[in-house]
């Protein structure tokens, strides 16, 4: 320690070239003598890597309490439900069941944060593209009369209203997804920590905002499928009435295995506690 109380770290001259990247991440006052490079008054905490070379971290702060999935101020009985809903939003938004990893990325260097945001943007972009394809299919059904009404007439009032509802939900999902991509490309670690997710309310709004395209596609798909099923059940063709059930059961049977592969044990325990 120096007289001012600032930490002094002694590094061999042969290792100084390995510290160039670390020096870019922190403001350091340094002195150089004949045998050693002395770093004085580091503005960022130091963390030793596996090879013994110190690297700099921006901060080593604990994750804010409002980033946790716990709701201590809520009544006891809705806490498991709130925890499950919060975890679901985090899982859909960022692909993790907890925000701890996201917080660690924010506290690390900017390159890791940018890489993480690029992955999230790629996921939302893929969802937006899928929403666009579904939207084109729905528009084709809305604007095109059925070629054979005795087999499948989706222009009846019930199925036709379902198609219009799916059209509106998909259109909203595409708009929100495009806005999400813009926000993620312009987001910085400081802005995400101090503005976007600064409070519990802001955090919940952000999670809903990022998860909305996924839920929009899911709801629109369910409404569209329900409308087509109604059209199939109202068909005069017996084969169409039976075949539509099997065509629906094939993808629906994969929903539960997919959900179980995405959740960890803590989320499953929270769901079992409801």
C-alpha positions as CSV (number, residue, x, y, z in Angstrom):
1,X,0.0,0.0,0.0
2,X,1.1,3.6,-0.7
3,X,1.0,6.4,1.8
4,X,-2.3,7.5,0.3
5,X,-3.8,4.1,0.8
6,X,-4.0,3.2,-2.9
7,X,-3.0,-0.4,-3.8
8,X,0.4,-0.9,-5.5
9,X,0.9,-3.9,-7.7
10,X,4.3,-5.1,-8.8
11,X,4.5,-6.6,-12.3
12,X,7.7,-8.0,-14.0
13,X,8.8,-6.1,-17.1
14,X,8.5,-9.3,-19.2
15,X,4.7,-9.4,-18.4
16,X,3.9,-5.8,-19.3
17,X,2.9,-6.5,-22.9
18,X,0.2,-8.8,-21.6
19,X,-1.4,-5.9,-19.7
20,X,-2.1,-3.7,-22.7
21,X,-5.7,-4.9,-23.1
22,X,-6.3,-4.5,-19.4
23,X,-5.0,-1.0,-19.3
24,X,-7.7,0.0,-21.9
25,X,-10.4,-1.0,-19.5
26,X,-9.2,1.1,-16.5
27,X,-7.7,4.4,-15.7
28,X,-4.4,3.7,-13.9
29,X,-1.7,5.9,-12.6
30,X,1.6,4.1,-13.2
31,X,5.3,4.5,-12.5
32,X,8.2,2.6,-14.2
33,X,11.5,1.8,-12.5
34,X,14.5,-0.2,-13.7
35,X,13.1,-3.7,-12.9
36,X,9.4,-3.5,-12.2
37,X,6.3,-1.7,-13.5
38,X,4.4,-0.3,-10.5
39,X,0.7,0.4,-10.9
40,X,-0.7,2.9,-8.4
41,X,-4.2,3.9,-7.5
42,X,-6.2,1.6,-9.8
43,X,-9.7,2.9,-10.4
44,X,-11.0,-0.6,-11.1
45,X,-10.7,-3.8,-9.0
46,X,-8.2,-6.3,-10.1
47,X,-8.9,-10.0,-10.7
48,X,-6.1,-12.6,-11.3
49,X,-6.5,-14.7,-14.3
50,X,-5.4,-18.4,-14.6
51,X,-1.9,-17.4,-15.8
52,X,-1.4,-15.0,-13.0
53,X,-1.8,-11.8,-15.0
54,X,-4.2,-9.3,-13.5
55,X,-7.2,-8.2,-15.6
56,X,-9.4,-5.3,-14.8
57,X,-13.2,-5.4,-14.0
58,X,-15.5,-2.4,-14.2
59,X,-17.2,-3.2,-10.9
60,X,-17.7,-6.1,-8.6
61,X,-21.1,-5.1,-7.2
62,X,-23.8,-7.6,-6.2
63,X,-26.8,-7.9,-8.5
64,X,-29.6,-5.4,-7.5
65,X,-32.4,-7.0,-5.4
66,X,-35.1,-5.9,-7.9
67,X,-33.4,-8.1,-10.5
68,X,-34.1,-11.2,-8.5
69,X,-37.2,-13.4,-9.0
70,X,-38.2,-13.0,-5.4
71,X,-41.2,-10.8,-4.3
72,X,-40.7,-10.3,-0.5
73,X,-43.3,-7.5,-0.3
74,X,-46.0,-9.5,-2.0
75,X,-48.5,-11.6,-0.1
76,X,-47.4,-15.1,0.7
77,X,-49.8,-17.1,-1.5
78,X,-49.1,-15.3,-4.9
79,X,-45.3,-15.4,-4.5
80,X,-44.8,-18.7,-6.3
81,X,-47.0,-17.4,-9.2
82,X,-45.1,-14.1,-9.4
83,X,-41.8,-15.9,-9.3
84,X,-42.9,-18.3,-12.1
85,X,-44.2,-15.4,-14.3
86,X,-41.0,-13.4,-13.7
87,X,-38.8,-16.4,-14.5
88,X,-40.8,-17.1,-17.7
89,X,-40.3,-13.5,-18.8
90,X,-36.6,-13.7,-18.2
91,X,-36.4,-17.0,-20.0
92,X,-38.3,-15.8,-23.0
93,X,-36.5,-12.5,-23.2
94,X,-32.8,-13.5,-22.7
95,X,-32.8,-17.3,-22.8
96,X,-31.8,-17.7,-19.1
97,X,-34.0,-18.5,-16.1
98,X,-32.1,-15.8,-14.0
99,X,-30.7,-12.4,-14.6
100,X,-27.5,-13.2,-12.7
101,X,-25.6,-14.1,-15.9
102,X,-26.9,-10.9,-17.5
103,X,-25.6,-8.9,-14.6
104,X,-22.2,-10.5,-14.8
105,X,-22.0,-9.7,-18.4
106,X,-22.9,-6.1,-17.7
107,X,-20.1,-5.9,-15.1
108,X,-17.6,-7.4,-17.5
109,X,-16.0,-5.8,-20.6
110,X,-18.0,-4.1,-23.3
111,X,-17.2,-6.8,-25.9
112,X,-19.0,-9.5,-24.0
113,X,-22.0,-7.2,-23.5
114,X,-22.1,-6.4,-27.2
115,X,-21.8,-10.1,-28.1
116,X,-24.7,-10.9,-25.7
117,X,-26.9,-8.2,-27.1
118,X,-26.2,-9.4,-30.6
119,X,-27.4,-12.9,-29.7
120,X,-30.6,-11.5,-28.2
121,X,-31.1,-9.4,-31.3
122,X,-30.6,-12.4,-33.5
123,X,-33.3,-14.3,-31.6
124,X,-35.8,-11.5,-31.9
125,X,-34.9,-11.0,-35.5
126,X,-35.6,-14.7,-36.2
127,X,-39.0,-14.4,-34.3
128,X,-39.8,-11.3,-36.3
129,X,-39.1,-13.1,-39.6
130,X,-41.3,-16.0,-38.6
131,X,-44.0,-13.6,-37.7
132,X,-43.7,-12.0,-41.1
133,X,-44.1,-15.4,-42.8
134,X,-47.2,-16.2,-40.7
135,X,-48.6,-12.8,-41.5
136,X,-48.3,-13.5,-45.2
137,X,-50.1,-16.8,-44.8
138,X,-52.9,-15.2,-42.8
139,X,-53.3,-12.4,-45.4
140,X,-53.5,-15.0,-48.2
141,X,-56.3,-16.8,-46.4
142,X,-58.2,-13.6,-45.6
143,X,-58.0,-12.2,-49.2
144,X,-58.4,-15.5,-51.1
145,X,-61.8,-17.4,-51.2
146,X,-61.6,-21.1,-50.6
147,X,-61.4,-23.1,-53.9
148,X,-63.8,-25.7,-52.6
149,X,-66.2,-24.7,-49.9
150,X,-67.6,-28.2,-49.4
151,X,-64.1,-29.4,-48.2
152,X,-62.9,-26.4,-46.3
153,X,-64.7,-23.1,-46.0
154,X,-62.5,-20.7,-43.8
155,X,-64.5,-17.7,-44.9
156,X,-67.3,-18.5,-42.5
157,X,-67.8,-16.0,-39.7
158,X,-66.0,-17.8,-36.9
159,X,-62.9,-18.9,-38.7
160,X,-62.7,-15.6,-40.6
161,X,-62.8,-13.5,-37.4
162,X,-60.0,-15.7,-36.0
163,X,-57.9,-15.0,-39.0
164,X,-58.4,-11.3,-38.6
165,X,-57.5,-11.5,-34.9
166,X,-54.3,-13.4,-35.8
167,X,-53.5,-10.8,-38.4
168,X,-53.7,-8.0,-35.8
169,X,-51.6,-9.8,-33.2
170,X,-48.9,-10.7,-35.7
171,X,-48.7,-7.1,-37.0
172,X,-48.3,-5.8,-33.5
173,X,-45.6,-8.5,-32.8
174,X,-43.6,-7.4,-35.8
175,X,-43.8,-3.7,-34.8
176,X,-42.6,-4.4,-31.3
177,X,-39.9,-6.9,-32.4
178,X,-38.5,-4.3,-34.8
179,X,-38.4,-1.8,-31.9
180,X,-36.7,-4.3,-29.7
181,X,-33.9,-4.8,-32.3
182,X,-33.4,-1.0,-32.5
183,X,-33.2,-0.7,-28.7
184,X,-30.8,-3.6,-28.3
185,X,-28.4,-2.3,-31.0
186,X,-28.2,1.1,-29.3
187,X,-28.1,-0.3,-25.7
188,X,-25.0,0.2,-23.5
189,X,-24.2,-1.5,-20.2
190,X,-24.5,1.8,-18.3
191,X,-27.9,2.6,-19.9
192,X,-29.3,-0.9,-19.3
193,X,-28.2,-0.8,-15.6
194,X,-29.2,2.8,-14.7
195,X,-32.1,3.5,-17.0
196,X,-33.7,0.5,-18.8
197,X,-33.7,-1.8,-15.7
198,X,-33.1,0.7,-12.9
199,X,-36.3,-0.2,-10.9
200,X,-38.6,-3.1,-10.6
201,X,-41.3,-1.5,-12.7
202,X,-38.8,-0.6,-15.4
203,X,-37.4,-4.1,-15.4
204,X,-40.8,-5.7,-15.7
205,X,-41.8,-3.4,-18.6
206,X,-38.5,-4.2,-20.3
207,X,-39.0,-7.9,-20.0
208,X,-42.5,-7.7,-21.3
209,X,-41.3,-5.5,-24.2
210,X,-38.6,-8.1,-25.2
211,X,-40.9,-11.1,-24.7
212,X,-43.9,-9.7,-26.5
213,X,-42.9,-10.8,-30.0
214,X,-42.6,-14.4,-28.8
215,X,-46.0,-14.3,-27.0
216,X,-47.6,-12.6,-30.0
217,X,-46.5,-15.3,-32.4
218,X,-47.7,-18.0,-30.0
219,X,-51.1,-16.4,-29.4
220,X,-51.6,-15.6,-33.1
221,X,-50.7,-19.2,-34.1
222,X,-53.2,-20.6,-31.5
223,X,-56.0,-18.3,-32.7
224,X,-55.3,-19.1,-36.4
225,X,-55.1,-22.8,-35.7
226,X,-58.4,-22.6,-33.7
227,X,-60.1,-20.8,-36.6
228,X,-58.9,-23.4,-39.1
229,X,-60.0,-26.2,-36.8
230,X,-63.5,-24.8,-36.6
231,X,-63.6,-24.6,-40.4
232,X,-62.5,-28.2,-40.6
233,X,-65.1,-29.4,-38.0
234,X,-67.8,-27.6,-40.0
235,X,-66.7,-29.3,-43.2
236,X,-68.9,-31.8,-44.9
237,X,-65.9,-34.0,-45.6
238,X,-65.4,-36.7,-42.9
239,X,-61.7,-37.1,-43.7
240,X,-61.0,-33.4,-43.1
241,X,-62.8,-33.6,-39.7
242,X,-60.6,-36.5,-38.5
243,X,-57.3,-35.5,-40.2
244,X,-57.2,-32.0,-38.6
245,X,-57.1,-33.5,-35.1
246,X,-54.0,-35.6,-35.9
247,X,-52.3,-32.7,-37.7
248,X,-52.8,-30.7,-34.5
249,X,-51.6,-33.3,-32.1
250,X,-48.3,-33.9,-33.9
251,X,-46.7,-30.5,-33.1
252,X,-48.7,-30.0,-29.8
253,X,-47.2,-33.1,-28.3
254,X,-43.8,-31.5,-28.5
255,X,-44.7,-28.4,-26.4
256,X,-44.2,-30.0,-23.0
257,X,-40.8,-31.7,-23.8
258,X,-39.6,-28.4,-25.2
259,X,-40.6,-26.5,-22.1
260,X,-39.0,-29.1,-19.7
261,X,-35.7,-28.9,-21.6
262,X,-35.6,-25.1,-21.2
263,X,-36.3,-24.9,-17.4
264,X,-33.9,-25.6,-14.6
265,X,-34.8,-27.4,-11.3
266,X,-35.6,-24.2,-9.4
267,X,-38.2,-23.1,-11.9
268,X,-39.8,-26.6,-11.9
269,X,-39.9,-26.5,-8.1
270,X,-41.6,-23.1,-8.2
271,X,-44.2,-24.4,-10.6
272,X,-44.8,-27.4,-8.4
273,X,-45.3,-25.2,-5.4
274,X,-48.3,-23.4,-6.9
